[in-house]
Amino acid sequence: RIESLKLDLDTTKDKLCRNLTDLTSASRKISEVELQKTMVEAELGKHVEYLESELKGVRATFSERLSSLTSERDSLASKISELEFEKESVETELQLRIQFLQSDHDS
């Protein structure tokens, strides 16, 4: 009976040692994975910072370009208005000359 209990105790002790070894190995693997996770997060953080910086630059460039194009559009619209006014003035003057020449020719 004692021999049987000793054998059971030795078997239980071996199982506990294997379980402890397995737990230690699993704990090491968890630590390695956590370290890798931290490294990946740090690398991702660098990429996010870079992309945010690039995005700010693109936004600034876009804003400057939009402002420049808006100013150019306004300038062209003003020039078009001036040219339309000048065209109307020339057409009016031309009509008056035609009428003058017709009236001069009729008399």
DSSP file (Angstrom, degrees, kcal/mol; ACC not computed):
  #  RESIDUE AA STRUCTURE BP1 BP2  ACC     N-H-->O    O-->H-N    N-H-->O    O-->H-N    TCO  KAPPA ALPHA  PHI   PSI    X-CA   Y-CA   Z-CA
    1    1 A R     >        0   0    0      0, 0.0     4,-2.1     0, 0.0     5,-0.1   0.000 360.0 360.0 360.0 -45.1    0.0    0.0    0.0
    2    2 A I  H  >  +     0   0    0      1,-0.2     4,-2.8     2,-0.2     5,-0.2   0.882 360.0  53.7 -64.3 -39.6    2.8    2.5    0.9
    3    3 A E  H  > S+     0   0    0      1,-0.2     4,-2.5     2,-0.2    -1,-0.2   0.903 108.3  50.0 -62.2 -40.2    4.6    1.5   -2.3
    4    4 A S  H  > S+     0   0    0      2,-0.2     4,-2.6     1,-0.2    -2,-0.2   0.910 111.3  47.9 -64.7 -42.6    1.5    2.3   -4.3
    5    5 A L  H  X S+     0   0    0     -4,-2.1     4,-2.6     2,-0.2    -2,-0.2   0.890 111.3  50.8 -65.7 -39.1    1.2    5.7   -2.6
    6    6 A K  H  X S+     0   0    0     -4,-2.8     4,-2.8     2,-0.2    -2,-0.2   0.918 111.0  48.9 -62.7 -42.6    4.8    6.4   -3.2
    7    7 A L  H  X S+     0   0    0     -4,-2.5     4,-2.5     2,-0.2    -2,-0.2   0.920 112.4  47.7 -63.3 -44.2    4.3    5.6   -6.9
    8    8 A D  H  X S+     0   0    0     -4,-2.6     4,-2.6     2,-0.2    -2,-0.2   0.897 112.7  49.8 -61.6 -40.4    1.2    7.8   -7.0
    9    9 A L  H  X S+     0   0    0     -4,-2.6     4,-2.7     2,-0.2    -2,-0.2   0.915 111.4  47.7 -65.1 -43.6    3.2   10.6   -5.3
   10   10 A D  H  X S+     0   0    0     -4,-2.8     4,-2.5     2,-0.2    -2,-0.2   0.904 113.0  49.0 -63.4 -41.3    6.1   10.2   -7.8
   11   11 A T  H  X S+     0   0    0     -4,-2.5     4,-2.4     2,-0.2    -2,-0.2   0.920 113.3  46.5 -63.4 -44.7    3.7   10.2  -10.7
   12   12 A T  H  X S+     0   0    0     -4,-2.6     4,-2.7     2,-0.2    -2,-0.2   0.902 111.9  51.6 -64.0 -41.3    1.9   13.3   -9.4
   13   13 A K  H  X S+     0   0    0     -4,-2.7     4,-2.3     2,-0.2    -2,-0.2   0.914 110.2  48.8 -62.4 -43.1    5.3   15.0   -8.7
   14   14 A D  H  X S+     0   0    0     -4,-2.5     4,-2.6     2,-0.2    -2,-0.2   0.912 111.8  49.3 -62.9 -42.7    6.4   14.3  -12.3
   15   15 A K  H  X S+     0   0    0     -4,-2.4     4,-2.9     1,-0.2    -2,-0.2   0.922 111.3  49.4 -62.4 -43.7    3.1   15.7  -13.7
   16   16 A L  H  X S+     0   0    0     -4,-2.7     4,-2.6     2,-0.2    -2,-0.2   0.892 111.0  49.8 -62.9 -39.6    3.5   18.8  -11.6
   17   17 A C  H  X S+     0   0    0     -4,-2.3     4,-2.5     2,-0.2    -2,-0.2   0.915 112.1  47.5 -65.3 -42.9    7.1   19.2  -12.8
   18   18 A R  H  X S+     0   0    0     -4,-2.6     4,-3.0     2,-0.2    -2,-0.2   0.924 112.8  49.1 -63.3 -43.2    6.0   18.8  -16.4
   19   19 A N  H  X S+     0   0    0     -4,-2.9     4,-2.9     2,-0.2    -2,-0.2   0.913 111.3  49.4 -61.6 -42.0    3.1   21.3  -15.8
   20   20 A L  H  X S+     0   0    0     -4,-2.6     4,-2.6     2,-0.2    -2,-0.2   0.904 112.0  48.6 -63.4 -41.7    5.6   23.8  -14.2
   21   21 A T  H  X S+     0   0    0     -4,-2.5     4,-2.6     2,-0.2    -2,-0.2   0.929 112.8  47.9 -62.5 -45.2    8.0   23.4  -17.2
   22   22 A D  H  X S+     0   0    0     -4,-3.0     4,-2.7     1,-0.2    -2,-0.2   0.915 112.7  48.5 -61.5 -43.4    5.1   23.9  -19.6
   23   23 A L  H  X S+     0   0    0     -4,-2.9     4,-2.6     2,-0.2    -1,-0.2   0.896 111.5  49.7 -64.4 -40.2    3.9   27.0  -17.7
   24   24 A T  H  X S+     0   0    0     -4,-2.6     4,-2.2     2,-0.2    -2,-0.2   0.920 112.7  47.2 -64.0 -43.5    7.4   28.4  -17.6
   25   25 A S  H  X S+     0   0    0     -4,-2.6     4,-2.4     2,-0.2    -2,-0.2   0.915 113.1  48.4 -63.7 -43.9    7.8   27.8  -21.3
   26   26 A A  H  X S+     0   0    0     -4,-2.7     4,-2.5     1,-0.2    -2,-0.2   0.894 110.2  52.3 -63.5 -39.7    4.4   29.4  -22.0
   27   27 A S  H  X S+     0   0    0     -4,-2.6     4,-2.3     2,-0.2    -1,-0.2   0.904 109.3  49.5 -63.6 -41.7    5.3   32.4  -19.8
   28   28 A R  H  X S+     0   0    0     -4,-2.2     4,-2.4     2,-0.2    -2,-0.2   0.922 111.3  49.3 -61.9 -44.0    8.5   32.9  -21.7
   29   29 A K  H  X S+     0   0    0     -4,-2.4     4,-2.7     1,-0.2    -2,-0.2   0.903 109.7  51.4 -63.2 -40.8    6.6   32.8  -25.0
   30   30 A I  H  X S+     0   0    0     -4,-2.5     4,-2.7     1,-0.2    -1,-0.2   0.922 110.0  49.7 -60.9 -44.0    4.1   35.3  -23.7
   31   31 A S  H  X S+     0   0    0     -4,-2.3     4,-2.2     2,-0.2    -2,-0.2   0.908 111.3  49.1 -61.6 -42.2    6.9   37.6  -22.7
   32   32 A E  H  X S+     0   0    0     -4,-2.4     4,-2.6     2,-0.2    -2,-0.2   0.922 112.4  47.7 -62.9 -44.2    8.5   37.2  -26.2
   33   33 A V  H  X S+     0   0    0     -4,-2.7     4,-2.8     1,-0.2    -2,-0.2   0.907 111.0  51.1 -64.6 -41.5    5.1   38.0  -27.9
   34   34 A E  H  X S+     0   0    0     -4,-2.7     4,-2.3     2,-0.2    -1,-0.2   0.890 110.7  49.3 -63.0 -38.7    4.5   41.0  -25.6
   35   35 A L  H  X S+     0   0    0     -4,-2.2     4,-2.4     2,-0.2    -2,-0.2   0.931 112.0  47.8 -64.7 -45.8    8.0   42.3  -26.5
   36   36 A Q  H  X S+     0   0    0     -4,-2.6     4,-2.7     1,-0.2    -2,-0.2   0.905 110.9  52.2 -60.7 -41.1    7.3   41.8  -30.2
   37   37 A K  H  X S+     0   0    0     -4,-2.8     4,-2.8     1,-0.2    -2,-0.2   0.922 109.4  49.2 -60.5 -44.6    3.9   43.5  -29.8
   38   38 A T  H  X S+     0   0    0     -4,-2.3     4,-2.2     2,-0.2    -1,-0.2   0.903 112.1  48.4 -61.9 -41.8    5.6   46.5  -28.1
   39   39 A M  H  X S+     0   0    0     -4,-2.4     4,-2.4     2,-0.2    -2,-0.2   0.914 112.5  47.9 -65.9 -42.4    8.2   46.7  -31.0
   40   40 A V  H  X S+     0   0    0     -4,-2.7     4,-2.9     2,-0.2     5,-0.2   0.912 111.2  51.0 -65.0 -41.9    5.5   46.5  -33.6
   41   41 A E  H  X S+     0   0    0     -4,-2.8     4,-2.5     2,-0.2    -1,-0.2   0.904 110.4  49.5 -61.5 -40.6    3.5   49.2  -31.9
   42   42 A A  H  X S+     0   0    0     -4,-2.2     4,-1.9     2,-0.2    -2,-0.2   0.920 112.3  47.7 -64.0 -43.5    6.5   51.4  -31.7
   43   43 A E  H  X S+     0   0    0     -4,-2.4     4,-2.1     1,-0.2    -2,-0.2   0.912 112.4  49.0 -64.1 -42.7    7.2   50.9  -35.4
   44   44 A L  H  X S+     0   0    0     -4,-2.9     4,-2.9     1,-0.2    -1,-0.2   0.893 107.5  55.8 -63.2 -39.1    3.6   51.6  -36.3
   45   45 A G  H  X S+     0   0    0     -4,-2.5     4,-2.5     1,-0.2    -1,-0.2   0.903 106.8  49.9 -59.0 -41.8    3.7   54.7  -34.1
   46   46 A K  H  X S+     0   0    0     -4,-1.9     4,-2.5     2,-0.2    -1,-0.2   0.925 111.9  48.0 -62.5 -44.0    6.7   56.0  -36.2
   47   47 A H  H  X S+     0   0    0     -4,-2.1     4,-2.9     2,-0.2    -2,-0.2   0.901 111.3  50.2 -64.0 -40.5    4.8   55.3  -39.4
   48   48 A V  H  X S+     0   0    0     -4,-2.9     4,-2.8     2,-0.2     5,-0.2   0.929 110.8  49.2 -63.8 -44.5    1.7   57.0  -38.1
   49   49 A E  H  X S+     0   0    0     -4,-2.5     4,-2.2     2,-0.2    -2,-0.2   0.920 112.7  48.1 -59.8 -43.6    3.7   60.1  -37.1
   50   50 A Y  H  X S+     0   0    0     -4,-2.5     4,-2.7     2,-0.2    -2,-0.2   0.941 113.3  46.9 -62.5 -47.5    5.4   60.1  -40.6
   51   51 A L  H  X S+     0   0    0     -4,-2.9     4,-2.7     1,-0.2    -2,-0.2   0.887 111.6  50.9 -64.8 -38.5    2.0   59.8  -42.4
   52   52 A E  H  X S+     0   0    0     -4,-2.8     4,-2.2     2,-0.2    -1,-0.2   0.906 111.1  49.0 -63.7 -40.3    0.4   62.5  -40.2
   53   53 A S  H  X S+     0   0    0     -4,-2.2     4,-2.1    -5,-0.2    -2,-0.2   0.923 112.2  48.0 -63.9 -45.0    3.4   64.8  -41.0
   54   54 A E  H  X S+     0   0    0     -4,-2.7     4,-2.7     1,-0.2    -2,-0.2   0.907 110.3  52.6 -61.0 -42.1    3.0   64.1  -44.7
   55   55 A L  H  X S+     0   0    0     -4,-2.7     4,-2.8     1,-0.2    -1,-0.2   0.902 107.3  51.4 -62.6 -41.5   -0.7   64.7  -44.5
   56   56 A K  H  X S+     0   0    0     -4,-2.2     4,-2.5     2,-0.2    -1,-0.2   0.922 111.2  48.8 -60.0 -43.3   -0.1   68.1  -42.9
   57   57 A G  H  X S+     0   0    0     -4,-2.1     4,-2.6     2,-0.2    -2,-0.2   0.915 112.0  47.8 -62.5 -43.9    2.3   69.0  -45.7
   58   58 A V  H  X S+     0   0    0     -4,-2.7     4,-2.9     2,-0.2    -2,-0.2   0.910 112.0  50.1 -64.3 -41.8   -0.1   67.9  -48.3
   59   59 A R  H  X S+     0   0    0     -4,-2.8     4,-2.7     2,-0.2    -2,-0.2   0.917 111.5  48.4 -62.7 -42.6   -3.0   69.8  -46.7
   60   60 A A  H  X S+     0   0    0     -4,-2.5     4,-2.6     2,-0.2    -2,-0.2   0.930 113.6  46.6 -63.9 -44.7   -0.8   73.0  -46.5
   61   61 A T  H  X S+     0   0    0     -4,-2.6     4,-2.7     1,-0.2    -2,-0.2   0.918 113.4  49.1 -62.3 -43.8    0.2   72.6  -50.1
   62   62 A F  H  X S+     0   0    0     -4,-2.9     4,-2.9     2,-0.2    -2,-0.2   0.913 111.3  49.6 -62.0 -43.1   -3.3   72.0  -51.2
   63   63 A S  H  X S+     0   0    0     -4,-2.7     4,-2.4     2,-0.2    -2,-0.2   0.920 112.5  47.0 -63.1 -44.8   -4.5   75.0  -49.2
   64   64 A E  H  X S+     0   0    0     -4,-2.6     4,-2.4     2,-0.2    -2,-0.2   0.922 114.5  47.1 -62.7 -43.6   -1.9   77.3  -50.7
   65   65 A R  H  X S+     0   0    0     -4,-2.7     4,-2.9     2,-0.2    -2,-0.2   0.903 111.7  50.6 -66.1 -41.4   -2.6   76.0  -54.2
   66   66 A L  H  X S+     0   0    0     -4,-2.9     4,-2.5     2,-0.2    -1,-0.2   0.916 111.2  48.7 -62.1 -43.2   -6.4   76.5  -53.7
   67   67 A S  H  X S+     0   0    0     -4,-2.4     4,-2.4     2,-0.2    -2,-0.2   0.918 112.5  48.5 -62.0 -43.9   -5.8   80.0  -52.5
   68   68 A S  H  X S+     0   0    0     -4,-2.4     4,-2.6     1,-0.2    -2,-0.2   0.918 113.1  47.0 -62.8 -44.7   -3.6   80.8  -55.5
   69   69 A L  H  X S+     0   0    0     -4,-2.9     4,-2.7     2,-0.2    -2,-0.2   0.874 111.1  51.8 -66.8 -36.6   -6.2   79.3  -57.9
   70   70 A T  H  X S+     0   0    0     -4,-2.5     4,-2.4     2,-0.2    -2,-0.2   0.923 111.5  47.0 -64.6 -43.7   -9.0   81.2  -56.3
   71   71 A S  H  X S+     0   0    0     -4,-2.4     4,-2.3     2,-0.2    -2,-0.2   0.916 113.0  48.9 -62.8 -43.7   -7.1   84.4  -56.6
   72   72 A E  H  X S+     0   0    0     -4,-2.6     4,-2.6     2,-0.2    -2,-0.2   0.906 110.8  50.8 -63.2 -41.7   -6.2   83.6  -60.2
   73   73 A R  H  X S+     0   0    0     -4,-2.7     4,-2.6     2,-0.2    -2,-0.2   0.923 110.6  48.6 -61.1 -44.8   -9.9   82.8  -60.9
   74   74 A D  H  X S+     0   0    0     -4,-2.4     4,-2.1     1,-0.2    -1,-0.2   0.898 111.6  49.9 -63.1 -40.1  -11.0   86.1  -59.4
   75   75 A S  H  X S+     0   0    0     -4,-2.3     4,-2.3     2,-0.2    -2,-0.2   0.915 112.1  47.3 -64.5 -43.5   -8.4   88.0  -61.4
   76   76 A L  H  X S+     0   0    0     -4,-2.6     4,-2.7     2,-0.2    -2,-0.2   0.889 110.0  52.9 -66.2 -38.5   -9.5   86.3  -64.6
   77   77 A A  H  X S+     0   0    0     -4,-2.6     4,-2.2     2,-0.2    -1,-0.2   0.904 110.2  48.6 -62.2 -40.9  -13.2   87.0  -63.9
   78   78 A S  H  X S+     0   0    0     -4,-2.1     4,-2.2     2,-0.2    -2,-0.2   0.912 111.6  49.1 -64.5 -42.9  -12.3   90.7  -63.4
   79   79 A K  H  X S+     0   0    0     -4,-2.3     4,-2.6     2,-0.2    -2,-0.2   0.899 109.6  52.2 -63.8 -41.3  -10.4   90.7  -66.7
   80   80 A I  H  X S+     0   0    0     -4,-2.7     4,-2.6     2,-0.2    -1,-0.2   0.917 109.1  50.2 -61.1 -43.1  -13.3   89.0  -68.5
   81   81 A S  H  X S+     0   0    0     -4,-2.2     4,-2.3     2,-0.2    -2,-0.2   0.916 110.8  49.2 -61.3 -43.3  -15.7   91.7  -67.1
   82   82 A E  H  X S+     0   0    0     -4,-2.2     4,-2.5     1,-0.2    -2,-0.2   0.922 112.5  47.7 -61.5 -44.2  -13.3   94.4  -68.3
   83   83 A L  H  X S+     0   0    0     -4,-2.6     4,-2.6     2,-0.2    -2,-0.2   0.874 110.5  51.3 -66.6 -37.2  -13.1   92.9  -71.8
   84   84 A E  H  X S+     0   0    0     -4,-2.6     4,-2.4     2,-0.2    -1,-0.2   0.906 111.4  48.0 -65.5 -40.8  -16.9   92.4  -72.0
   85   85 A F  H  X S+     0   0    0     -4,-2.3     4,-2.4     2,-0.2    -2,-0.2   0.925 112.9  48.2 -63.6 -44.1  -17.4   96.1  -71.1
   86   86 A E  H  X S+     0   0    0     -4,-2.5     4,-2.5     1,-0.2    -2,-0.2   0.899 110.7  51.9 -63.3 -40.4  -14.7   97.1  -73.7
   87   87 A K  H  X S+     0   0    0     -4,-2.6     4,-2.8     2,-0.2    -2,-0.2   0.923 110.0  48.4 -61.2 -45.9  -16.4   94.9  -76.3
   88   88 A E  H  X S+     0   0    0     -4,-2.4     4,-2.6     1,-0.2    -1,-0.2   0.896 111.3  50.8 -62.6 -40.2  -19.8   96.5  -75.6
   89   89 A S  H  X S+     0   0    0     -4,-2.4     4,-2.6     2,-0.2    -2,-0.2   0.926 112.2  46.1 -63.1 -44.3  -18.2  100.0  -75.8
   90   90 A V  H  X S+     0   0    0     -4,-2.5     4,-2.7     2,-0.2    -2,-0.2   0.908 112.9  50.1 -65.4 -42.2  -16.6   99.1  -79.2
   91   91 A E  H  X S+     0   0    0     -4,-2.8     4,-2.6     2,-0.2    -2,-0.2   0.917 112.0  48.1 -62.4 -42.3  -19.9   97.6  -80.5
   92   92 A T  H  X S+     0   0    0     -4,-2.6     4,-2.4     2,-0.2    -2,-0.2   0.934 113.1  47.2 -63.1 -46.0  -21.8  100.7  -79.4
   93   93 A E  H  X S+     0   0    0     -4,-2.6     4,-2.2     1,-0.2    -2,-0.2   0.891 112.1  50.9 -62.6 -39.4  -19.2  103.0  -81.1
   94   94 A L  H  X S+     0   0    0     -4,-2.7     4,-2.6     2,-0.2    -1,-0.2   0.911 109.4  50.1 -64.2 -43.1  -19.3  100.8  -84.2
   95   95 A Q  H  X S+     0   0    0     -4,-2.6     4,-2.7     1,-0.2    -2,-0.2   0.916 110.4  50.3 -61.1 -43.6  -23.1  101.0  -84.4
   96   96 A L  H  X S+     0   0    0     -4,-2.4     4,-2.5     2,-0.2    -2,-0.2   0.898 111.3  48.2 -62.3 -40.9  -23.0  104.8  -84.0
   97   97 A R  H  X S+     0   0    0     -4,-2.2     4,-3.1     2,-0.2     5,-0.2   0.905 111.0  50.7 -66.1 -41.7  -20.4  105.1  -86.8
   98   98 A I  H  X S+     0   0    0     -4,-2.6     4,-2.6     2,-0.2    -2,-0.2   0.941 112.4  46.8 -61.3 -45.7  -22.5  102.8  -89.1
   99   99 A Q  H  X S+     0   0    0     -4,-2.7     4,-2.7     2,-0.2    -2,-0.2   0.906 113.0  49.7 -62.2 -41.1  -25.6  105.0  -88.4
  100  100 A F  H  X S+     0   0    0     -4,-2.5     4,-2.6     1,-0.2    -2,-0.2   0.933 112.5  46.7 -62.8 -45.6  -23.6  108.1  -89.0
  101  101 A L  H  X S+     0   0    0     -4,-3.1     4,-2.2     2,-0.2    -2,-0.2   0.881 113.3  49.3 -66.1 -36.4  -22.2  106.8  -92.3
  102  102 A Q  H  X S+     0   0    0     -4,-2.6     4,-2.3    -5,-0.2    -2,-0.2   0.922 113.5  45.5 -67.4 -42.7  -25.7  105.6  -93.4
  103  103 A S  H  X S+     0   0    0     -4,-2.7     4,-1.2     1,-0.2    -2,-0.2   0.880 114.4  48.8 -68.3 -35.9  -27.2  108.9  -92.6
  104  104 A D  H  < S+     0   0    0     -4,-2.6    -1,-0.2    -5,-0.2    -2,-0.2   0.867 112.8  48.3 -68.3 -37.3  -24.3  110.7  -94.3
  105  105 A H  H  < S+     0   0    0     -4,-2.2    -2,-0.2     1,-0.2    -1,-0.2   0.854 108.5  54.4 -71.8 -35.3  -24.7  108.5  -97.3
  106  106 A D  H  <        0   0    0     -4,-2.3    -1,-0.2     1,-0.2    -2,-0.2   0.807 360.0 360.0 -69.5 -29.4  -28.5  109.0  -97.5
  107  107 A S     <        0   0    0     -4,-1.2    -1,-0.2    -5,-0.2    -2,-0.2   0.472 360.0 360.0 -95.3 360.0  -28.2  112.7  -97.6
